[in-house]
Every structure is written in C-alpha cells, then in structure tokens.
Amino acid sequence: MTTTKTKAAKSKSEKAKKPKKSGELATVKGGKITPGGTEAKAAKRKATKSKAKRKTVKKKDKPKKEVFTAKTADRQILYQHAVQSPEEDVKFLARVYRSKRGKVAKHLREDFCGTALVCSHWVQRGEEYTAEGFDICPDTVGWGVEHNFEPIGDAASRVKLHIKDVREKSAKKPDVRTAQNFSYFIFKQRAELLDYVRRAYKDLAKDGVFIMDIYGGPDSMMEMKEERDIEEGFTYVWDQVAYWPATGEYKAHIHFEFEDGTEMKRAFTYDWRLWGLTELIDILKEAGFPEVETFWEGTDSDGESGNGIYRKSRRGENCEAWVTYVVGYK
Ligand SMILES: C[S@@+](CC[C@H](N)C(=O)[O-])C[C@H]1O[C@@H](n2cnc3c(N)ncnc32)[C@H](O)[C@@H]1O
C-alpha cells in the first residue's frame, strides 16, 4: 500500500532567540536592498513539513502569542512558520557532508535564498562557519536582513547576500551548496537546468556537495489542495491548480487562512516545471557529479506520515507524495 509523506517531512524547530547586538550585518552584494519590502516575486512552499516544535519555554516566560489576520500578517513570517525548517535543514546539510567526507563543512551557499533563513542558522553554528545566499529579489533579501540577520548580531557579518542569479559564481567556493523548496523548478527547459547544475558543480570546493530537494509522487500531479494547521495560529493551504503532463508545467499557490475567518489568497504563486527524480539524477550525472545519492524520509508511528528523519536509499519508497533530497558529490 502506498503512503503519503506530505504531513511531517522535515520537522520545524524552535527559533534562535538571540538578543539583538550591535555589529555588522550580513553584507549584501550586487544590488540595493529595501528592508521590509513586500513585493517579493515568489517564495516557496513545502507540502510536507511537520509542526513538531520543541517548546521548552516556561509558562510564565511565554511571549504573548501573535494573533494573525489577513490584514495585519506579514506573508514572509507566515511562509517561514509554515514552510521552512532551518534548524533541521542545517543539521541535515552538515551531516551529509560529514558522513561522506569525514570532515566538517564550513562554507555554505544557499541558492534561491529568499529571506536567507538557512544561511542565518548555518552561521550560528560557530565562528568558523560562513555562508553566501543568492537571490534576484532585493525586497525579499532585504526583509531577511531585517528579520533574520539583525537579531543574530555578530554572526550576521559572516554572511554575504548577493542580489544575483543563482548561475553566478560564489565569492568563495562552497563546501555545501543547497537549493531548497524546489526553487530550481523555475528552469523549464532541460538545457537550462543542466546549465545551472553544471555551474554548481564547477563552483563547488574540492569535496563539495550539492543538495537539492524534490517533490514527487502521484499526488504531486493532481489538481488538489492540501491544508495544514500551523501551530502559530493560522492555516497553510498548498493549492495545486494545474499540471500538464506533456510539458511538466505546473502551477500552484500558497494561501493563508486565519482564525478570525479572513484569508490571504495567493500569498505566493509558482509557475514551474515538475521535474522527475530520475530526470534530475541524470542531469546531475551529466553535469559531472560522479556520485549521486537520494535520501528518503522514514515513516511515523501512524504508519502513514513521514517522521522527519532522512536516510539514504538507492530505490526510494513509492508514496502518494514525497519530498526527497538528491545529493551530488563532487
Ligand atoms: C520559493 S523561494 C525560496 C525561499 C527559500 N529559500 C525556501 O527554501 O523556502 C524562491 C526564490 O527564488 C528566487 N529566484 C527565482 N529565480 C531566481 C534566479 N534565477 N536566481 C536567483 N534567485 C531566483 C525568488 O526571488 C525567490 O525568492
């Protein structure tokens, strides 16, 4: 029997609550930043992340819960709560590199970084950790500088954010490069995706690894909606509106619904090609990666949903919907 692993893939984790310090902020390269801007082109979704936050805050210290409504909510905040799991992500990225190479990855590159939440968590691992983020949308990156880097103080100075296309070169060759939440689905032609992956291969440091995620399974091709209640007090809706099998073209929206009955419709819209896993593996190999592995999520005790733990598997698992990591080793 097939199972669905779209409910609890990567578990979300508690945010770092570091005090605001004076200090240099993340450096932004290649464009002007408008902090707090709202007109980001697109952001991301993940049909799969669980709400397994570990809350250890004592009752009396608990900050007052923010009440979200369509009128007052910031869509980037909603996105980060609903879609991203930066603590789990950086642990996974570090683990994959360490277990294959037997040493510690220090320099990370986050492609399609948006608000660069993954970079911000990576550099908080320690002083020797550095990161670069690439995104073409200055408003989204500016939002990240204000909300994800100002609060982390000096660690922010170890990040360079580039308002540049992901096909551009890094300032320093990364040990780990990642493209998450399927953002590379914006490349609709095989030649375009191959060119991007080839550039990524060349730009990696010696022993570098390139970690992408991919969404698939029969559900990924259906016109359907998936709703998920988010712990912070709103509902995330992943709305797959169209899929054309002959071209792979795929259109989807993220909507948010609130406890007061209001809705934020089409907070984010995606116009993608739904790439197949075997196509992606072939592209990585053609681009030069001598070794490619996939990591699959384990099954929760309910026997159905994912448990957020990813292990290497050669053949994968046939679920109705899955999110898998594809890793190319230089
Ligand atoms: C879906 S968001 C990803 C947000 C976040 N990194 C995540 O994983 O959830 C996709 C981002 O890719 C950016 N983007 C789209 N095309 C790009 C390109 N060719 N080069 C760099 N960034 C691009 C958009 O501006 C947007 O911020």
Ligand as a Chemical Component Dictionary entry (heavy atoms), coordinates in Angstrom:
data_LIG
# 
_chem_comp.id                   LIG 
_chem_comp.type                 NON-POLYMER 
_chem_comp.pdbx_formal_charge   0 
_chem_comp.three_letter_code    LIG 
# 
loop_
_chem_comp_atom.comp_id 
_chem_comp_atom.atom_id 
_chem_comp_atom.alt_atom_id 
_chem_comp_atom.type_symbol 
_chem_comp_atom.charge 
_chem_comp_atom.model_Cartn_x 
_chem_comp_atom.model_Cartn_y 
_chem_comp_atom.model_Cartn_z 
_chem_comp_atom.pdbx_ordinal 
LIG C1  C1  C 0  10.431 29.736 -3.342  1  
LIG S1  S1  S 1  11.541 30.976 -2.903  2  
LIG C2  C2  C 0  12.684 30.117 -1.877  3  
LIG C3  C3  C 0  12.680 30.632 -0.477  4  
LIG C4  C4  C 0  13.506 29.835 0.484   5  
LIG N1  N1  N 0  14.883 29.789 0.117   6  
LIG C5  C5  C 0  12.983 28.441 0.687   7  
LIG O1  O1  O 0  13.724 27.480 0.505   8  
LIG O2  O2  O -1 11.844 28.279 1.082   9  
LIG C6  C6  C 0  12.278 31.125 -4.447  10 
LIG C7  C7  C 0  13.194 32.310 -4.530  11 
LIG O3  O3  O 0  13.940 32.174 -5.731  12 
LIG C8  C8  C 0  14.222 33.466 -6.212  13 
LIG N2  N2  N 0  14.627 33.311 -7.619  14 
LIG C9  C9  C 0  13.865 32.965 -8.671  15 
LIG N3  N3  N 0  14.622 32.840 -9.779  16 
LIG C10 C10 C 0  15.912 33.080 -9.405  17 
LIG C11 C11 C 0  17.167 33.078 -10.073 18 
LIG N4  N4  N 0  17.260 32.778 -11.375 19 
LIG N5  N5  N 0  18.282 33.362 -9.380  20 
LIG C12 C12 C 0  18.203 33.670 -8.059  21 
LIG N6  N6  N 0  17.044 33.678 -7.351  22 
LIG C13 C13 C 0  15.913 33.387 -8.016  23 
LIG C14 C14 C 0  12.961 34.269 -5.941  24 
LIG O4  O4  O 0  13.222 35.646 -5.866  25 
LIG C15 C15 C 0  12.512 33.669 -4.604  26 
LIG O5  O5  O 0  12.953 34.441 -3.511  27 
# 
loop_
_chem_comp_bond.comp_id 
_chem_comp_bond.atom_id_1 
_chem_comp_bond.atom_id_2 
_chem_comp_bond.value_order 
_chem_comp_bond.pdbx_ordinal 
LIG C1  S1  SING 1  
LIG S1  C2  SING 2  
LIG S1  C6  SING 3  
LIG C2  C3  SING 4  
LIG C3  C4  SING 5  
LIG C4  N1  SING 6  
LIG C4  C5  SING 7  
LIG C5  O1  DOUB 8  
LIG C5  O2  SING 9  
LIG C6  C7  SING 10 
LIG C7  O3  SING 11 
LIG C7  C15 SING 12 
LIG O3  C8  SING 13 
LIG C8  N2  SING 14 
LIG C8  C14 SING 15 
LIG N2  C9  SING 16 
LIG N2  C13 SING 17 
LIG C9  N3  DOUB 18 
LIG N3  C10 SING 19 
LIG C10 C11 SING 20 
LIG C10 C13 DOUB 21 
LIG C11 N4  SING 22 
LIG C11 N5  DOUB 23 
LIG N5  C12 SING 24 
LIG C12 N6  DOUB 25 
LIG N6  C13 SING 26 
LIG C14 O4  SING 27 
LIG C14 C15 SING 28 
LIG C15 O5  SING 29 
# 
